Every structure is written in C-alpha cells, then in structure tokens.
C-alpha cells in the first residue's frame, strides 16, 4: 500500500482513500449480479424441447453404455437386450427423472419455503444430463463399472448445481431435495435390473449380469 508523504498537509491527505482491491467486497456484488445475469440470459436462449431431447439423448447414451458392457458378459441375446433397454429402460429412466425433479421441487418448497420455477428447472436439469454421455466409455471392459458410476455421480452433481442455481444457493433443503429425488430414480432402476429382465441402463446392468450368472449356476473357480 502506498502512503502519502509526511510533507503533505492533512487537508490534502483527507480525501484520499485506498483503491478497492479487485475481487474484494466492493465489487463482489456487481460481479455476482453480472454472472447471474449471464446465466439467466443463457438459460432463456435454451428452448424447452431442446433441453428435454438433450436429456433423453443422454439417457440413451447411458443405456448404450450398459448394453456395450452386457456384450462382454456373453449372456443372453444381445439384440433382445438392446431392444428392451431402449424401449423400456430409457422411457422408465426419463419418467423417473421427471419424478426426481418433481420430488426435488416439493422438498425445496417444503423445507426452504422457496418457489422453484418449473420451466427453468427443466431446462437447467436437462442440460445437466451431459455427464451421462460418459457412460459410452463402459465399452472398455476393464473400467466399465467405474465409468458407469462416474457418469451417474457426475449427473447427480450437475443436477445439484442446477437445482441450487434455480432455487437459490442459500435455500434450505436443496441437497436433501436432490438426494430424495435421486433415491427414487436409483431404487426403481435397481428393481428393473433384478430378475430376468436386463433393462436398466448404465452401471445397473452389473446387477443384471450377476442375476444371470447366479441363476445359471455358474461358479468361478480360481
């Protein structure tokens, strides 16, 4: 910090103030407002149909990643498994994603007394499905399960960020709301992966593979 010379009169020194430090408290609020305004402008540019189609395409990628992993197991008919995954697993996943968002809205409004705009949340959450495209990496057998978990975990984190932006980062219950909705999606997807129906997408196919192996009485001897 530069100090005035001792020879300067008190009257000349009085009006001087140190310049505000960049990124400090004086300009933090305008910068935050500008950043929020850019987010709102970008959100307004994204049409609702595009966000929903983007989310659906991401879930198809998740299903294809799980199916590519299923191919390495050598179990079942690959064509029928792919058909069931795309025609049943993906629609269920999309419907449960909507239920996830509805649950999150209900919990946030209940705990945080915050009104959540549904249309904006759908656009934000739709774009937040981008981590599901990582599930295509499940085609690599050695890292299939890890990539699937990474894709779903990244999806959860991106949805959390989207919900926090829409509801307000200071709103109560945002994390609990997101986890409650995600729990519904996970439980039903796990049910779809159990039994003889390998229709759940992504890493849930691991449960289907295990069910198929144990039902056939296959024992691995080391």
C-alpha positions as CSV (number, residue, x, y, z in Angstrom):
1,X,0.0,0.0,0.0
2,X,1.3,3.5,-0.9
3,X,1.3,6.0,2.0
4,X,1.2,9.8,1.5
5,X,4.3,11.8,2.0
6,X,4.8,13.2,5.5
7,X,5.2,16.7,4.0
8,X,1.7,16.6,2.6
9,X,-0.8,18.7,4.5
10,X,-3.6,17.0,6.4
11,X,-6.2,18.8,4.3
12,X,-4.7,17.3,1.1
13,X,-4.5,13.8,2.6
14,X,-8.1,13.7,3.9
15,X,-10.0,13.0,0.7
16,X,-7.6,10.2,-0.4
17,X,-8.8,6.6,0.0
18,X,-7.2,3.4,-0.9
19,X,-8.5,2.0,-4.2
20,X,-10.7,-1.1,-3.8
21,X,-8.9,-4.4,-4.3
22,X,-10.1,-6.3,-7.4
23,X,-12.3,-9.2,-6.3
24,X,-12.8,-7.6,-2.9
25,X,-16.0,-6.8,-1.1
26,X,-16.7,-3.6,-3.1
27,X,-17.0,-5.2,-6.5
28,X,-18.2,-8.7,-5.4
29,X,-21.8,-7.9,-5.6
30,X,-21.8,-6.3,-9.1
31,X,-19.7,-9.2,-10.4
32,X,-22.2,-11.7,-8.9
33,X,-25.1,-9.9,-10.4
34,X,-23.4,-9.9,-13.8
35,X,-22.6,-13.6,-13.6
36,X,-26.2,-14.4,-12.6
37,X,-27.5,-12.2,-15.5
38,X,-25.3,-14.2,-18.0
39,X,-26.7,-17.5,-16.6
40,X,-30.3,-16.2,-16.9
41,X,-29.6,-15.0,-20.4
42,X,-28.1,-18.3,-21.4
43,X,-31.0,-20.2,-19.8
44,X,-33.5,-18.1,-21.7
45,X,-31.8,-19.0,-25.0
46,X,-32.3,-22.7,-24.5
47,X,-35.7,-23.9,-25.7
48,X,-37.5,-26.4,-23.5
49,X,-37.8,-29.0,-26.3
50,X,-34.1,-28.9,-26.8
51,X,-33.3,-29.4,-23.1
52,X,-35.7,-32.4,-22.9
53,X,-34.4,-34.0,-26.1
54,X,-30.8,-33.5,-24.8
55,X,-31.7,-35.2,-21.6
56,X,-33.3,-38.1,-23.5
57,X,-30.3,-38.5,-25.7
58,X,-28.0,-38.6,-22.6
59,X,-30.1,-41.4,-21.2
60,X,-29.9,-43.3,-24.4
61,X,-26.1,-43.0,-24.2
62,X,-26.3,-44.3,-20.6
63,X,-28.3,-47.3,-21.9
64,X,-26.0,-48.0,-24.8
65,X,-23.0,-47.9,-22.4
66,X,-24.6,-50.5,-20.2
67,X,-25.5,-52.6,-23.2
68,X,-21.9,-52.5,-24.5
69,X,-20.8,-53.8,-21.1
70,X,-23.5,-56.5,-21.3
71,X,-22.0,-57.7,-24.6
72,X,-18.7,-58.6,-22.9
73,X,-20.6,-60.9,-20.5
74,X,-21.7,-63.3,-23.2
75,X,-25.0,-63.8,-21.6
76,X,-28.4,-63.6,-23.2
77,X,-29.4,-62.4,-26.7
78,X,-27.7,-59.0,-27.4
79,X,-30.4,-57.9,-29.8
80,X,-33.3,-58.5,-27.4
81,X,-31.4,-57.0,-24.5
82,X,-30.7,-53.8,-26.6
83,X,-34.4,-53.7,-27.6
84,X,-35.6,-54.0,-24.0
85,X,-33.1,-51.5,-22.8
86,X,-34.1,-48.8,-25.4
87,X,-37.8,-49.4,-25.4
88,X,-38.4,-50.0,-21.7
89,X,-35.3,-48.9,-19.7
90,X,-34.9,-45.5,-21.4
91,X,-38.6,-44.4,-21.1
92,X,-38.6,-45.5,-17.4
93,X,-35.4,-43.6,-16.8
94,X,-36.8,-40.5,-18.4
95,X,-40.1,-40.7,-16.5
96,X,-38.2,-41.3,-13.2
97,X,-36.0,-38.3,-13.9
98,X,-39.1,-36.2,-14.1
99,X,-40.3,-37.7,-10.8
100,X,-36.8,-36.9,-9.4
101,X,-37.3,-33.2,-10.3
102,X,-40.9,-33.1,-9.1
103,X,-39.7,-34.6,-5.7
104,X,-36.9,-32.0,-5.5
105,X,-39.3,-29.2,-6.2
106,X,-41.7,-30.4,-3.5
107,X,-38.9,-30.8,-0.9
108,X,-37.3,-27.4,-1.6
109,X,-40.7,-25.7,-1.4
110,X,-41.5,-27.5,1.8
111,X,-38.2,-27.0,3.6
112,X,-36.9,-23.8,2.1
113,X,-40.2,-22.0,1.5
114,X,-38.8,-21.2,-1.9
115,X,-40.9,-21.1,-5.1
116,X,-39.0,-23.0,-7.8
117,X,-39.8,-22.1,-11.5
118,X,-40.5,-25.5,-13.1
119,X,-39.8,-24.4,-16.7
120,X,-36.3,-23.1,-15.8
121,X,-35.5,-26.1,-13.7
122,X,-36.4,-28.4,-16.6
123,X,-34.1,-26.5,-18.9
124,X,-31.2,-26.4,-16.4
125,X,-31.6,-30.1,-15.3
126,X,-31.9,-31.2,-18.9
127,X,-28.6,-29.6,-19.8
128,X,-27.2,-31.1,-16.6
129,X,-27.6,-34.6,-18.0
130,X,-24.4,-34.2,-20.0
131,X,-22.3,-36.5,-17.8
132,X,-24.4,-39.4,-18.9
133,X,-22.6,-39.3,-22.2
134,X,-19.5,-40.5,-20.4
135,X,-21.3,-43.9,-20.0
136,X,-20.3,-44.7,-23.6
137,X,-16.9,-45.4,-22.1
138,X,-18.3,-48.5,-20.4
139,X,-17.4,-50.3,-23.7
140,X,-14.0,-50.7,-22.2
141,X,-14.3,-53.9,-20.0
142,X,-11.6,-53.1,-17.5
143,X,-13.2,-49.9,-16.4
144,X,-16.8,-50.4,-17.3
145,X,-18.3,-50.2,-13.8
146,X,-16.1,-47.3,-12.7
147,X,-17.1,-45.3,-15.8
148,X,-20.8,-46.0,-15.2
149,X,-20.6,-44.9,-11.6
150,X,-18.7,-41.8,-12.7
151,X,-21.3,-40.9,-15.2
152,X,-24.2,-41.3,-12.8
153,X,-22.3,-39.5,-10.0
154,X,-21.4,-36.6,-12.3
155,X,-25.1,-36.4,-13.3
156,X,-26.1,-36.2,-9.6
157,X,-23.6,-33.4,-9.0
158,X,-24.6,-31.5,-12.2
159,X,-28.3,-31.7,-11.2
160,X,-27.4,-30.5,-7.7
161,X,-25.7,-27.4,-9.2
162,X,-28.7,-26.8,-11.5
163,X,-31.2,-27.0,-8.6
164,X,-29.1,-24.7,-6.5
165,X,-29.0,-22.1,-9.3
166,X,-32.7,-22.2,-9.8
167,X,-33.8,-22.4,-6.2
168,X,-31.0,-20.1,-4.9
169,X,-27.8,-21.3,-3.3
170,X,-28.9,-20.1,0.2
171,X,-32.2,-22.0,0.0
172,X,-32.7,-24.7,2.7
173,X,-33.1,-28.3,1.7
174,X,-31.5,-28.2,-1.8
175,X,-29.2,-31.1,-1.1
176,X,-31.8,-33.1,0.7
177,X,-34.3,-32.5,-2.2
178,X,-31.8,-33.6,-4.8
179,X,-30.9,-36.8,-2.9
180,X,-34.5,-37.6,-2.3
181,X,-35.3,-37.5,-6.0
182,X,-32.2,-39.4,-6.9
183,X,-33.0,-42.1,-4.4
184,X,-36.3,-42.7,-6.2
185,X,-34.6,-43.0,-9.5
186,X,-31.9,-45.4,-8.1
187,X,-34.4,-47.7,-6.3
188,X,-36.6,-48.2,-9.3
189,X,-33.7,-48.6,-11.7
190,X,-32.3,-51.3,-9.4
191,X,-35.7,-53.1,-9.5
192,X,-35.6,-53.0,-13.3
193,X,-32.2,-54.6,-13.2
194,X,-33.2,-57.5,-10.9
195,X,-34.6,-60.8,-12.0
196,X,-34.5,-62.0,-15.7
197,X,-35.1,-58.5,-17.1
198,X,-31.9,-56.7,-18.0
199,X,-33.5,-53.4,-19.0
200,X,-31.9,-50.9,-16.5
201,X,-29.3,-48.6,-18.1
202,X,-25.7,-47.9,-17.2
203,X,-24.0,-49.5,-14.2
204,X,-27.2,-51.2,-13.1
205,X,-26.5,-53.8,-15.7
206,X,-23.9,-55.2,-13.3
207,X,-26.8,-56.4,-11.1
208,X,-28.4,-58.0,-14.2
209,X,-25.2,-59.8,-15.1
210,X,-24.9,-61.1,-11.5
211,X,-28.5,-62.3,-11.5
212,X,-28.0,-64.1,-14.8
213,X,-24.8,-65.7,-13.7
214,X,-26.2,-66.9,-10.4
215,X,-29.4,-68.1,-12.0
216,X,-27.5,-70.3,-14.4
217,X,-25.4,-71.8,-11.5
218,X,-22.1,-70.6,-12.9
219,X,-19.3,-70.8,-10.4
220,X,-15.9,-69.2,-11.0
221,X,-13.0,-71.3,-9.6
222,X,-9.7,-69.6,-9.1
